[in-house]
Amino acid sequence: MNDHADNDTPDRRARGLEIMKRVHGWDHIGDGPGDFFGMTVEHLFAEVWSRDGLSLRDRRLLLLGLLVGQGMDDELGLQLDAALRTGELTPDELREIVVFLTHYAGWPRGAKLNTQVEELIDRVMKP
């Protein structure tokens, strides 16, 4: 028996799933099995992403900077996509993020980010 299962509440899980959908820009998300999924939904999304003090957009900007700095390109791609599709960030804002972060994360990472952003904008904004 784990402590996490004892703290499982339907309200917290529902709140976490709703925030997870908003953060990722998904219309629907299944309720996955296992402790890892439960902890992600009930703690990361229901408790951390929903805290007062920062908006979802603020948190997304911080996460984008961290992901670029760490070279976590797969997760970065998911977050960039969600930010653009949800309207949290515009194409021009994403391009400005590229310019800004390149100067802190380095040119190679900035070049990779630029490619990701331009390919995303082309794919999502294409008529």
N, CA, C and O atoms as a printed pandas DataFrame, in Angstrom:
     atom_number atom_name residue_name chain_id  residue_number  x_coord  y_coord  z_coord
0              1         N          MET        A               1    0.849   -1.177    0.000
1              2        CA          MET        A               1    0.000    0.000    0.000
2              3         C          MET        A               1    0.898    1.244    0.000
3              4         O          MET        A               1    1.846    1.328    0.780
4              5         N          ASN        A               2    0.595    2.207   -0.875
5              6        CA          ASN        A               2    1.414    3.413   -0.863
6              7         C          ASN        A               2    0.611    4.588   -0.313
7              8         O          ASN        A               2   -0.619    4.594   -0.352
8              9         N          ASP        A               3    1.331    5.574    0.197
9             10        CA          ASP        A               3    0.679    6.744    0.783
10            11         C          ASP        A               3   -0.101    7.532   -0.248
11            12         O          ASP        A               3   -1.127    8.132    0.073
12            13         N          HIS        A               4    0.384    7.536   -1.507
13            14        CA          HIS        A               4   -0.281    8.303   -2.550
14            15         C          HIS        A               4   -1.712    7.816   -2.759
15            16         O          HIS        A               4   -2.624    8.625   -2.931
16            17         N          ALA        A               5   -1.913    6.505   -2.744
17            18        CA          ALA        A               5   -3.255    5.964   -2.953
18            19         C          ALA        A               5   -4.201    6.410   -1.843
19            20         O          ALA        A               5   -5.390    6.615   -2.087
20            21         N          ASP        A               6   -3.680    6.561   -0.628
21            22        CA          ASP        A               6   -4.512    6.994    0.489
22            23         C          ASP        A               6   -4.974    8.444    0.318
23            24         O          ASP        A               6   -6.028    8.815    0.834
24            25         N          ASN        A               7   -4.208    9.262   -0.394
25            26        CA          ASN        A               7   -4.537   10.671   -0.574
26            27         C          ASN        A               7   -5.337   10.934   -1.838
27            28         O          ASN        A               7   -5.631   12.086   -2.157
28            29         N          ASP        A               8   -5.690    9.888   -2.554
29            30        CA          ASP        A               8   -6.408   10.019   -3.822
30            31         C          ASP        A               8   -7.825   10.507   -3.558
31            32         O          ASP        A               8   -8.611    9.822   -2.904
32            33         N          THR        A               9   -8.149   11.689   -4.068
33            34        CA          THR        A               9   -9.512   12.190   -3.954
34            35         C          THR        A               9  -10.045   12.473   -5.339
35            36         O          THR        A               9   -9.322   12.974   -6.201
36            37         N          PRO        A              10  -11.309   12.152   -5.556
37            38        CA          PRO        A              10  -11.892   12.396   -6.877
38            39         C          PRO        A              10  -11.834   13.865   -7.292
39            40         O          PRO        A              10  -11.601   14.163   -8.463
40            41         N          ASP        A              11  -12.041   14.780   -6.356
41            42        CA          ASP        A              11  -12.004   16.209   -6.693
42            43         C          ASP        A              11  -10.619   16.652   -7.157
43            44         O          ASP        A              11  -10.490   17.361   -8.155
44            45         N          ARG        A              12   -9.598   16.234   -6.437
45            46        CA          ARG        A              12   -8.240   16.616   -6.800
46            47         C          ARG        A              12   -7.853   15.998   -8.144
47            48         O          ARG        A              12   -7.199   16.647   -8.960
48            49         N          ARG        A              13   -8.247   14.769   -8.372
49            50        CA          ARG        A              13   -7.942   14.101   -9.634
50            51         C          ARG        A              13   -8.668   14.799  -10.788
51            52         O          ARG        A              13   -8.074   15.020  -11.843
52            53         N          ALA        A              14   -9.931   15.145  -10.602
53            54        CA          ALA        A              14  -10.697   15.836  -11.651
54            55         C          ALA        A              14  -10.091   17.205  -11.934
55            56         O          ALA        A              14   -9.966   17.600  -13.093
56            57         N          ARG        A              15   -9.714   17.930  -10.883
57            58        CA          ARG        A              15   -9.082   19.243  -11.048
58            59         C          ARG        A              15   -7.750   19.098  -11.791
59            60         O          ARG        A              15   -7.442   19.885  -12.686
60            61         N          GLY        A              16   -6.976   18.100  -11.415
61            62        CA          GLY        A              16   -5.691   17.866  -12.068
62            63         C          GLY        A              16   -5.848   17.502  -13.533
63            64         O          GLY        A              16   -5.093   17.980  -14.379
64            65         N          LEU        A              17   -6.822   16.662  -13.835
65            66        CA          LEU        A              17   -7.057   16.289  -15.238
66            67         C          LEU        A              17   -7.477   17.501  -16.061
67            68         O          LEU        A              17   -7.044   17.656  -17.202
68            69         N          GLU        A              18   -8.317   18.360  -15.490
69            70        CA          GLU        A              18   -8.763   19.559  -16.214
70            71         C          GLU        A              18   -7.592   20.505  -16.486
71            72         O          GLU        A              18   -7.468   21.035  -17.590
72            73         N          ILE        A              19   -6.747   20.714  -15.501
73            74        CA          ILE        A              19   -5.593   21.599  -15.695
74            75         C          ILE        A              19   -4.607   20.969  -16.669
75            76         O          ILE        A              19   -4.026   21.672  -17.496
76            77         N          MET        A              20   -4.411   19.680  -16.587
77            78        CA          MET        A              20   -3.521   18.980  -17.517
78            79         C          MET        A              20   -4.004   19.165  -18.954
79            80         O          MET        A              20   -3.197   19.388  -19.856
80            81         N          LYS        A              21   -5.313   19.074  -19.170
81            82        CA          LYS        A              21   -5.869   19.298  -20.509
82            83         C          LYS        A              21   -5.584   20.727  -20.976
83            84         O          LYS        A              21   -5.204   20.938  -22.128
84            85         N          ARG        A              22   -5.765   21.705  -20.088
85            86        CA          ARG        A              22   -5.507   23.110  -20.454
86            87         C          ARG        A              22   -4.038   23.356  -20.754
87            88         O          ARG        A              22   -3.707   24.038  -21.724
88            89         N          VAL        A              23   -3.165   22.813  -19.938
89            90        CA          VAL        A              23   -1.726   23.009  -20.116
90            91         C          VAL        A              23   -1.251   22.406  -21.432
91            92         O          VAL        A              23   -0.428   22.999  -22.130
92            93         N          HIS        A              24   -1.760   21.245  -21.766
93            94        CA          HIS        A              24   -1.321   20.564  -22.983
94            95         C          HIS        A              24   -2.161   20.914  -24.205
95            96         O          HIS        A              24   -1.822   20.534  -25.326
96            97         N          GLY        A              25   -3.265   21.645  -23.988
97            98        CA          GLY        A              25   -4.116   22.022  -25.108
98            99         C          GLY        A              25   -4.884   20.857  -25.689
99           100         O          GLY        A              25   -5.200   20.854  -26.879
100          101         N          TRP        A              26   -5.187   19.871  -24.870
101          102        CA          TRP        A              26   -5.898   18.682  -25.325
102          103         C          TRP        A              26   -7.387   18.841  -25.053
103          104         O          TRP        A              26   -7.782   19.451  -24.060
104          105         N          ASP        A              27   -8.211   18.291  -25.941
105          106        CA          ASP        A              27   -9.658   18.292  -25.722
106          107         C          ASP        A              27  -10.062   17.218  -24.730
107          108         O          ASP        A              27  -11.014   17.384  -23.967
108          109         N          HIS        A              28   -9.332   16.122  -24.749
109          110        CA          HIS        A              28   -9.680   14.990  -23.900
110          111         C          HIS        A              28   -8.390   14.333  -23.418
111          112         O          HIS        A              28   -7.387   14.289  -24.130
112          113         N          ILE        A              29   -8.445   13.835  -22.212
113          114        CA          ILE        A              29   -7.321   13.050  -21.701
114          115         C          ILE        A              29   -7.898   11.878  -20.930
115          116         O          ILE        A              29   -8.808   12.036  -20.117
116          117         N          GLY        A              30   -7.365   10.724  -21.192
117          118        CA          GLY        A              30   -7.814    9.540  -20.475
118          119         C          GLY        A              30   -7.282    9.535  -19.058
119          120         O          GLY        A              30   -6.293   10.205  -18.761
120          121         N          ASP        A              31   -7.912    8.803  -18.203
121          122        CA          ASP        A              31   -7.477    8.673  -16.821
122          123         C          ASP        A              31   -6.571    7.458  -16.740
123          124         O          ASP        A              31   -7.046    6.329  -16.617
124          125         N          GLY        A              32   -5.265    7.687  -16.808
125          126        CA          GLY        A              32   -4.296    6.607  -16.880
126          127         C          GLY        A              32   -4.118    5.854  -15.580
127          128         O          GLY        A              32   -4.457    6.353  -14.507
128          129         N          PRO        A              33   -3.591    4.663  -15.683
129          130        CA          PRO        A              33   -3.356    3.824  -14.513
130          131         C          PRO        A              33   -2.006    4.119  -13.861
131          132         O          PRO        A              33   -1.144    4.780  -14.439
132          133         N          GLY        A              34   -1.859    3.628  -12.688
133          134        CA          GLY        A              34   -0.554    3.632  -12.023
134          135         C          GLY        A              34   -0.271    4.845  -11.167
135          136         O          GLY        A              34   -0.911    5.890  -11.284
136          137         N          ASP        A              35    0.709    4.670  -10.304
137          138        CA          ASP        A              35    1.099    5.720   -9.368
138          139         C          ASP        A              35    1.696    6.932  -10.072
139          140         O          ASP        A              35    1.411    8.066   -9.689
140          141         N          PHE        A              36    2.517    6.711  -11.092
141          142        CA          PHE        A              36    3.163    7.842  -11.759
142          143         C          PHE        A              36    2.130    8.783  -12.362
143          144         O          PHE        A              36    2.202    9.995  -12.158
144          145         N          PHE        A              37    1.172    8.239  -13.102
145          146        CA          PHE        A              37    0.136    9.073  -13.699
146          147         C          PHE        A              37   -0.668    9.777  -12.611
147          148         O          PHE        A              37   -0.937   10.974  -12.711
148          149         N          GLY        A              38   -1.049    9.043  -11.581
149          150        CA          GLY        A              38   -1.817    9.627  -10.486
150          151         C          GLY        A              38   -1.069   10.754   -9.798
151          152         O          GLY        A              38   -1.656   11.797   -9.507
152          153         N          MET        A              39    0.207   10.566   -9.536
153          154        CA          MET        A              39    1.001   11.612   -8.896
154          155         C          MET        A              39    1.140   12.825   -9.807
155          156         O          MET        A              39    1.097   13.965   -9.345
156          157         N          THR        A              40    1.306   12.574  -11.100
157          158        CA          THR        A              40    1.426   13.668  -12.053
158          159         C          THR        A              40    0.154   14.500  -12.059
159          160         O          THR        A              40    0.210   15.728  -11.990
160          161         N          VAL        A              41   -0.982   13.839  -12.142
161          162        CA          VAL        A              41   -2.268   14.543  -12.204
162          163         C          VAL        A              41   -2.588   15.223  -10.883
163          164         O          VAL        A              41   -2.919   16.408  -10.855
164          165         N          GLU        A              42   -2.490   14.481   -9.794
165          166        CA          GLU        A              42   -2.951   14.974   -8.505
166          167         C          GLU        A              42   -1.979   15.925   -7.820
167          168         O          GLU        A              42   -2.396   16.757   -7.015
168          169         N          HIS        A              43   -0.708   15.816   -8.123
169          170        CA          HIS        A              43    0.243   16.727   -7.497
170          171         C          HIS        A              43    0.693   17.821   -8.468
171          172         O          HIS        A              43    0.454   19.005   -8.230
172          173         N          LEU        A              44    1.343   17.420   -9.556
173          174        CA          LEU        A              44    1.897   18.413  -10.471
174          175         C          LEU        A              44    0.819   19.340  -11.024
175          176         O          LEU        A              44    0.977   20.560  -10.992
176          177         N          PHE        A              45   -0.269   18.776  -11.525
177          178        CA          PHE        A              45   -1.288   19.622  -12.150
178          179         C          PHE        A              45   -2.303   20.160  -11.155
179          180         O          PHE        A              45   -2.609   21.352  -11.190
180          181         N          ALA        A              46   -2.836   19.329  -10.270
181          182        CA          ALA        A              46   -3.859   19.803   -9.330
182          183         C          ALA        A              46   -3.291   20.719   -8.260
183          184         O          ALA        A              46   -3.991   21.606   -7.774
184          185         N          GLU        A              47   -2.037   20.520   -7.886
185          186        CA          GLU        A              47   -1.466   21.317   -6.801
186          187         C          GLU        A              47   -0.462   22.371   -7.274
187          188         O          GLU        A              47   -0.528   23.516   -6.824
188          189         N          VAL        A              48    0.452   22.020   -8.156
189          190        CA          VAL        A              48    1.526   22.941   -8.543
190          191         C          VAL        A              48    1.087   23.898   -9.647
191          192         O          VAL        A              48    1.220   25.112   -9.496
192          193         N          TRP        A              49    0.564   23.369  -10.758
193          194        CA          TRP        A              49    0.152   24.240  -11.872
194          195         C          TRP        A              49   -1.037   25.114  -11.495
195          196         O          TRP        A              49   -1.273   26.128  -12.152
196          197         N          SER        A              50   -1.783   24.763  -10.474
197          198        CA          SER        A              50   -2.980   25.529  -10.114
198          199         C          SER        A              50   -2.754   26.523   -8.966
199          200         O          SER        A              50   -3.694   27.192   -8.535
200          201         N          ARG        A              51   -1.539   26.620   -8.480
201          202        CA          ARG        A              51   -1.265   27.544   -7.369
202          203         C          ARG        A              51   -1.497   28.997   -7.786
203          204         O          ARG        A              51   -1.353   29.359   -8.954
204          205         N          ASP        A              52   -1.855   29.810   -6.807
205          206        CA          ASP        A              52   -1.961   31.252   -7.032
206          207         C          ASP        A              52   -0.564   31.837   -7.197
207          208         O          ASP        A              52    0.426   31.219   -6.805
208          209         N          GLY        A              53   -0.492   33.007   -7.767
209          210        CA          GLY        A              53    0.789   33.711   -7.857
210          211         C          GLY        A              53    1.348   33.800   -9.252
211          212         O          GLY        A              53    1.973   34.802   -9.601
212          213         N          LEU        A              54    1.139   32.775  -10.066
213          214        CA          LEU        A              54    1.580   32.786  -11.458
214          215         C          LEU        A              54    0.452   32.264  -12.328
215          216         O          LEU        A              54   -0.264   31.341  -11.939
216          217         N          SER        A              55    0.297   32.840  -13.481
217          218        CA          SER        A              55   -0.697   32.348  -14.435
218          219         C          SER        A              55   -0.149   31.108  -15.133
219          220         O          SER        A              55    1.041   30.805  -15.036
220          221         N          LEU        A              56   -1.024   30.396  -15.836
221          222        CA          LEU        A              56   -0.554   29.258  -16.630
222          223         C          LEU        A              56    0.464   29.724  -17.661
223          224         O          LEU        A              56    1.444   29.029  -17.929
224          225         N          ARG        A              57    0.234   30.902  -18.238
225          226        CA          ARG        A              57    1.167   31.459  -19.226
226          227         C          ARG        A              57    2.534   31.723  -18.593
227          228         O          ARG        A              57    3.568   31.410  -19.183
228          229         N          ASP        A              58    2.533   32.298  -17.391
229          230        CA          ASP        A              58    3.795   32.542  -16.684
230          231         C          ASP        A              58    4.549   31.234  -16.450
231          232         O          ASP        A              58    5.754   31.144  -16.683
232          233         N          ARG        A              59    3.826   30.243  -15.992
233          234        CA          ARG        A              59    4.445   28.941  -15.729
234          235         C          ARG        A              59    4.987   28.336  -17.025
235          236         O          ARG        A              59    6.066   27.745  -17.045
236          237         N          ARG        A              60    4.218   28.496  -18.106
237          238        CA          ARG        A              60    4.664   27.967  -19.403
238          239         C          ARG        A              60    5.961   28.651  -19.823
239          240         O          ARG        A              60    6.884   27.978  -20.282
240          241         N          LEU        A              61    6.052   29.969  -19.678
241          242        CA          LEU        A              61    7.269   30.685  -20.053
242          243         C          LEU        A              61    8.471   30.194  -19.250
243          244         O          LEU        A              61    9.555   29.995  -19.800
244          245         N          LEU        A              62    8.276   30.003  -17.964
245          246        CA          LEU        A              62    9.366   29.478  -17.133
246          247         C          LEU        A              62    9.767   28.084  -17.590
247          248         O          LEU        A              62   10.954   27.770  -17.680
248          249         N          LEU        A              63    8.784   27.257  -17.875
249          250        CA          LEU        A              63    9.066   25.897  -18.314
250          251         C          LEU        A              63    9.791   25.892  -19.653
251          252         O          LEU        A              63   10.722   25.109  -19.843
252          253         N          LEU        A              64    9.388   26.743  -20.578
253          254        CA          LEU        A              64   10.070   26.820  -21.871
254          255         C          LEU        A              64   11.543   27.168  -21.688
255          256         O          LEU        A              64   12.407   26.550  -22.310
256          257         N          GLY        A              65   11.835   28.147  -20.844
257          258        CA          GLY        A              65   13.223   28.520  -20.586
258          259         C          GLY        A              65   14.021   27.366  -20.009
259          260         O          GLY        A              65   15.153   27.115  -20.422
260          261         N          LEU        A              66   13.431   26.667  -19.057
261          262        CA          LEU        A              66   14.100   25.527  -18.441
262          263         C          LEU        A              66   14.360   24.432  -19.464
263          264         O          LEU        A              66   15.459   23.880  -19.518
264          265         N          LEU        A              67   13.362   24.116  -20.272
265          266        CA          LEU        A              67   13.507   23.043  -21.256
266          267         C          LEU        A              67   14.565   23.379  -22.299
267          268         O          LEU        A              67   15.336   22.509  -22.704
268          269         N          VAL        A              68   14.608   24.638  -22.736
269          270        CA          VAL        A              68   15.651   25.044  -23.679
270          271         C          VAL        A              68   17.016   24.905  -23.021
271          272         O          VAL        A              68   17.939   24.340  -23.609
272          273         N          GLY        A              69   17.144   25.416  -21.808
273          274        CA          GLY        A              69   18.416   25.363  -21.100
274          275         C          GLY        A              69   18.917   23.956  -20.856
275          276         O          GLY        A              69   20.124   23.713  -20.846
276          277         N          GLN        A              70   17.999   23.033  -20.661
277          278        CA          GLN        A              70   18.359   21.642  -20.404
278          279         C          GLN        A              70   18.465   20.813  -21.685
279          280         O          GLN        A              70   18.871   19.652  -21.641
280          281         N          GLY        A              71   18.102   21.406  -22.820
281          282        CA          GLY        A              71   18.155   20.676  -24.085
282          283         C          GLY        A              71   17.118   19.570  -24.185
283          284         O          GLY        A              71   17.351   18.565  -24.857
284          285         N          MET        A              72   15.989   19.738  -23.532
285          286        CA          MET        A              72   14.928   18.725  -23.520
286          287         C          MET        A              72   13.973   18.987  -24.686
287          288         O          MET        A              72   12.842   19.432  -24.493
288          289         N          ASP        A              73   14.451   18.702  -25.892
289          290        CA          ASP        A              73   13.750   19.081  -27.115
290          291         C          ASP        A              73   12.403   18.408  -27.310
291          292         O          ASP        A              73   11.491   19.031  -27.853
292          293         N          ASP        A              74   12.245   17.166  -26.889
293          294        CA          ASP        A              74   10.958   16.488  -27.074
294          295         C          ASP        A              74    9.862   17.166  -26.255
295          296         O          ASP        A              74    8.804   17.501  -26.786
296          297         N          GLU        A              75   10.112   17.364  -24.982
297          298        CA          GLU        A              75    9.130   18.038  -24.128
298          299         C          GLU        A              75    8.950   19.486  -24.564
299          300         O          GLU        A              75    7.837   20.011  -24.514
300          301         N          LEU        A              76   10.021   20.132  -24.987
301          302        CA          LEU        A              76    9.948   21.501  -25.479
302          303         C          LEU        A              76    8.992   21.591  -26.661
303          304         O          LEU        A              76    8.185   22.517  -26.738
304          305         N          GLY        A              77    9.077   20.638  -27.577
305          306        CA          GLY        A              77    8.177   20.626  -28.725
306          307         C          GLY        A              77    6.723   20.535  -28.311
307          308         O          GLY        A              77    5.870   21.209  -28.888
308          309         N          LEU        A              78    6.427   19.707  -27.312
309          310        CA          LEU        A              78    5.056   19.581  -26.811
310          311         C          LEU        A              78    4.572   20.890  -26.193
311          312         O          LEU        A              78    3.436   21.306  -26.418
312          313         N          GLN        A              79    5.434   21.532  -25.418
313          314        CA          GLN        A              79    5.050   22.775  -24.754
314          315         C          GLN        A              79    4.889   23.931  -25.742
315          316         O          GLN        A              79    3.976   24.743  -25.599
316          317         N          LEU        A              80    5.765   24.009  -26.738
317          318        CA          LEU        A              80    5.628   25.042  -27.766
318          319         C          LEU        A              80    4.322   24.861  -28.521
319          320         O          LEU        A              80    3.595   25.825  -28.759
320          321         N          ASP        A              81    4.031   23.631  -28.893
321          322        CA          ASP        A              81    2.799   23.320  -29.614
322          323         C          ASP        A              81    1.577   23.722  -28.790
323          324         O          ASP        A              81    0.667   24.370  -29.307
324          325         N          ALA        A              82    1.553   23.347  -27.531
325          326        CA          ALA        A              82    0.423   23.682  -26.667
326          327         C          ALA        A              82    0.286   25.188  -26.505
327          328         O          ALA        A              82   -0.826   25.714  -26.538
328          329         N          ALA        A              83    1.397   25.888  -26.332
329          330        CA          ALA        A              83    1.352   27.348  -26.155
330          331         C          ALA        A              83    0.768   28.042  -27.372
331          332         O          ALA        A              83   -0.007   28.989  -27.236
332          333         N          LEU        A              84    1.132   27.583  -28.553
333          334        CA          LEU        A              84    0.618   28.195  -29.779
334          335         C          LEU        A              84   -0.844   27.821  -30.016
335          336         O          LEU        A              84   -1.666   28.686  -30.320
336          337         N          ARG        A              85   -1.168   26.542  -29.877
337          338        CA          ARG        A              85   -2.542   26.102  -30.151
338          339         C          ARG        A              85   -3.551   26.637  -29.150
339          340         O          ARG        A              85   -4.707   26.855  -29.514
340          341         N          THR        A              86   -3.155   26.857  -27.899
341          342        CA          THR        A              86   -4.083   27.386  -26.893
342          343         C          THR        A              86   -4.180   28.906  -26.957
343          344         O          THR        A              86   -5.038   29.501  -26.305
344          345         N          GLY        A              87   -3.317   29.528  -27.729
345          346        CA          GLY        A              87   -3.330   30.983  -27.830
346          347         C          GLY        A              87   -2.587   31.686  -26.708
347          348         O          GLY        A              87   -2.624   32.914  -26.618
348          349         N          GLU        A              88   -1.912   30.929  -25.850
349          350        CA          GLU        A              88   -1.125   31.548  -24.777
350          351         C          GLU        A              88    0.008   32.393  -25.346
351          352         O          GLU        A              88    0.341   33.448  -24.807
352          353         N          LEU        A              89    0.591   31.921  -26.434
353          354        CA          LEU        A              89    1.679   32.643  -27.087
354          355         C          LEU        A              89    1.399   32.727  -28.581
355          356         O          LEU        A              89    0.934   31.768  -29.195
356          357         N          THR        A              90    1.688   33.877  -29.146
357          358        CA          THR        A              90    1.500   34.090  -30.578
358          359         C          THR        A              90    2.772   33.694  -31.322
359          360         O          THR        A              90    3.816   33.491  -30.701
360          361         N          PRO        A              91    2.692   33.584  -32.644
361          362        CA          PRO        A              91    3.916   33.317  -33.403
362          363         C          PRO        A              91    4.999   34.370  -33.148
363          364         O          PRO        A              91    6.171   34.025  -32.999
364          365         N          ASP        A              92    4.619   35.640  -33.096
365          366        CA          ASP        A              92    5.614   36.686  -32.831
366          367         C          ASP        A              92    6.232   36.554  -31.442
367          368         O          ASP        A              92    7.427   36.794  -31.271
368          369         N          GLU        A              93    5.435   36.178  -30.457
369          370        CA          GLU        A              93    5.982   35.978  -29.110
370          371         C          GLU        A              93    6.932   34.783  -29.074
371          372         O          GLU        A              93    7.970   34.834  -28.415
372          373         N          LEU        A              94    6.583   33.718  -29.775
373          374        CA          LEU        A              94    7.484   32.561  -29.831
374          375         C          LEU        A              94    8.809   32.943  -30.480
375          376         O          LEU        A              94    9.873   32.519  -30.028
376          377         N          ARG        A              95    8.743   33.738  -31.534
377          378        CA          ARG        A              95    9.981   34.183  -32.192
378          379         C          ARG        A              95   10.811   35.072  -31.260
379          380         O          ARG        A              95   12.040   35.006  -31.273
380          381         N          GLU        A              96   10.158   35.886  -30.469
381          382        CA          GLU        A              96   10.880   36.735  -29.505
382          383         C          GLU        A              96   11.531   35.875  -28.419
383          384         O          GLU        A              96   12.634   36.178  -27.965
384          385         N          ILE        A              97   10.863   34.824  -28.012
385          386        CA          ILE        A              97   11.433   33.885  -27.043
386          387         C          ILE        A              97   12.708   33.272  -27.605
387          388         O          ILE        A              97   13.691   33.106  -26.883
388          389         N          VAL        A              98   12.696   32.934  -28.895
389          390        CA          VAL        A              98   13.893   32.377  -29.544
390          391         C          VAL        A              98   15.056   33.353  -29.419
391          392         O          VAL        A              98   16.152   32.971  -29.009
392          393         N          VAL        A              99   14.818   34.605  -29.772
393          394        CA          VAL        A              99   15.887   35.613  -29.715
394          395         C          VAL        A              99   16.414   35.754  -28.294
395          396         O          VAL        A              99   17.625   35.765  -28.074
396          397         N          PHE        A             100   15.513   35.862  -27.340
397          398        CA          PHE        A             100   15.907   36.070  -25.949
398          399         C          PHE        A             100   16.683   34.875  -25.397
399          400         O          PHE        A             100   17.774   35.038  -24.852
400          401         N          LEU        A             101   16.119   33.674  -25.539
401          402        CA          LEU        A             101   16.751   32.502  -24.946
402          403         C          LEU        A             101   18.056   32.117  -25.625
403          404         O          LEU        A             101   18.937   31.537  -24.990
404          405         N          THR        A             102   18.188   32.430  -26.899
405          406        CA          THR        A             102   19.437   32.133  -27.600
406          407         C          THR        A             102   20.616   32.797  -26.904
407          408         O          THR        A             102   21.701   32.221  -26.825
408          409         N          HIS        A             103   20.408   33.992  -26.408
409          410        CA          HIS        A             103   21.502   34.734  -25.771
410          411         C          HIS        A             103   21.878   34.181  -24.398
411          412         O          HIS        A             103   22.953   34.485  -23.881
412          413         N          TYR        A             104   21.016   33.385  -23.817
413          414        CA          TYR        A             104   21.313   32.782  -22.524
414          415         C          TYR        A             104   21.649   31.299  -22.635
415          416         O          TYR        A             104   22.497   30.794  -21.900
416          417         N          ALA        A             105   20.986   30.604  -23.550
417          418        CA          ALA        A             105   21.177   29.154  -23.670
418          419         C          ALA        A             105   22.267   28.789  -24.669
419          420         O          ALA        A             105   22.731   27.649  -24.689
420          421         N          GLY        A             106   22.680   29.745  -25.498
421          422        CA          GLY        A             106   23.715   29.489  -26.482
422          423         C          GLY        A             106   23.156   29.350  -27.887
423          424         O          GLY        A             106   21.994   29.000  -28.094
424          425         N          TRP        A             107   24.019   29.635  -28.832
425          426        CA          TRP        A             107   23.599   29.654  -30.230
426          427         C          TRP        A             107   23.135   28.294  -30.752
427          428         O          TRP        A             107   22.121   28.239  -31.448
428          429         N          PRO        A             108   23.829   27.197  -30.448
429          430        CA          PRO        A             108   23.341   25.906  -30.950
430          431         C          PRO        A             108   21.927   25.569  -30.456
431          432         O          PRO        A             108   21.089   25.114  -31.235
432          433         N          ARG        A             109   21.671   25.788  -29.183
433          434        CA          ARG        A             109   20.323   25.521  -28.659
434          435         C          ARG        A             109   19.323   26.515  -29.236
435          436         O          ARG        A             109   18.183   26.151  -29.526
436          437         N          GLY        A             110   19.740   27.758  -29.404
437          438        CA          GLY        A             110   18.865   28.764  -30.008
438          439         C          GLY        A             110   18.521   28.417  -31.446
439          440         O          GLY        A             110   17.384   28.607  -31.876
440          441         N          ALA        A             111   19.488   27.913  -32.188
441          442        CA          ALA        A             111   19.243   27.513  -33.576
442          443         C          ALA        A             111   18.243   26.357  -33.630
443          444         O          ALA        A             111   17.351   26.341  -34.478
444          445         N          LYS        A             112   18.394   25.401  -32.729
445          446        CA          LYS        A             112   17.451   24.276  -32.656
446          447         C          LYS        A             112   16.061   24.783  -32.294
447          448         O          LYS        A             112   15.072   24.367  -32.898
448          449         N          LEU        A             113   15.980   25.674  -31.319
449          450        CA          LEU        A             113   14.705   26.253  -30.910
450          451         C          LEU        A             113   14.064   27.012  -32.067
451          452         O          LEU        A             113   12.861   26.893  -32.298
452          453         N          ASN        A             114   14.858   27.785  -32.792
453          454        CA          ASN        A             114   14.336   28.533  -33.933
454          455         C          ASN        A             114   13.720   27.585  -34.962
455          456         O          ASN        A             114   12.637   27.848  -35.485
456          457         N          THR        A             115   14.409   26.492  -35.247
457          458        CA          THR        A             115   13.886   25.508  -36.191
458          459         C          THR        A             115   12.569   24.923  -35.690
459          460         O          THR        A             115   11.604   24.814  -36.446
460          461         N          GLN        A             116   12.537   24.551  -34.415
461          462        CA          GLN        A             116   11.305   24.001  -33.839
462          463         C          GLN        A             116   10.151   24.995  -33.952
463          464         O          GLN        A             116    9.045   24.625  -34.347
464          465         N          VAL        A             117   10.408   26.250  -33.606
465          466        CA          VAL        A             117    9.368   27.277  -33.617
466          467         C          VAL        A             117    8.873   27.534  -35.036
467          468         O          VAL        A             117    7.665   27.583  -35.269
468          469         N          GLU        A             118    9.785   27.697  -35.976
469          470        CA          GLU        A             118    9.364   27.994  -37.350
470          471         C          GLU        A             118    8.606   26.827  -37.968
471          472         O          GLU        A             118    7.628   27.042  -38.684
472          473         N          GLU        A             119    9.038   25.595  -37.707
473          474        CA          GLU        A             119    8.314   24.430  -38.218
474          475         C          GLU        A             119    6.926   24.325  -37.582
475          476         O          GLU        A             119    5.953   23.988  -38.257
476          477         N          LEU        A             120    6.842   24.614  -36.287
477          478        CA          LEU        A             120    5.562   24.600  -35.587
478          479         C          LEU        A             120    4.617   25.655  -36.158
479          480         O          LEU        A             120    3.462   25.357  -36.460
480          481         N          ILE        A             121    5.100   26.875  -36.303
481          482        CA          ILE        A             121    4.267   27.954  -36.837
482          483         C          ILE        A             121    3.777   27.595  -38.232
483          484         O          ILE        A             121    2.610   27.806  -38.561
484          485         N          ASP        A             122    4.659   27.058  -39.041
485          486        CA          ASP        A             122    4.272   26.671  -40.406
486          487         C          ASP        A             122    3.196   25.589  -40.383
487          488         O          ASP        A             122    2.245   25.634  -41.163
488          489         N          ARG        A             123    3.351   24.619  -39.487
489          490        CA          ARG        A             123    2.403   23.507  -39.408
490          491         C          ARG        A             123    1.054   23.935  -38.831
491          492         O          ARG        A             123    0.010   23.558  -39.362
492          493         N          VAL        A             124    1.066   24.717  -37.751
493          494        CA          VAL        A             124   -0.173   25.074  -37.057
494          495         C          VAL        A             124   -0.912   26.243  -37.706
495          496         O          VAL        A             124   -2.142   26.259  -37.740
496          497         N          MET        A             125   -0.169   27.211  -38.215
497          498        CA          MET        A             125   -0.798   28.418  -38.730
498          499         C          MET        A             125   -1.103   28.335  -40.227
499          500         O          MET        A             125   -1.687   29.260  -40.792
500          501         N          LYS        A             126   -0.716   27.246  -40.860
501          502        CA          LYS        A             126   -0.947   27.068  -42.286
502          503         C          LYS        A             126   -2.452   27.057  -42.561
503          504         O          LYS        A             126   -3.193   26.345  -41.883
504          505         N          PRO        A             127   -2.918   27.839  -43.550
505          506        CA          PRO        A             127   -4.373   27.884  -43.828
506          507         C          PRO        A             127   -4.927   26.588  -44.353
507          508         O          PRO        A             127   -6.125   26.494  -44.624
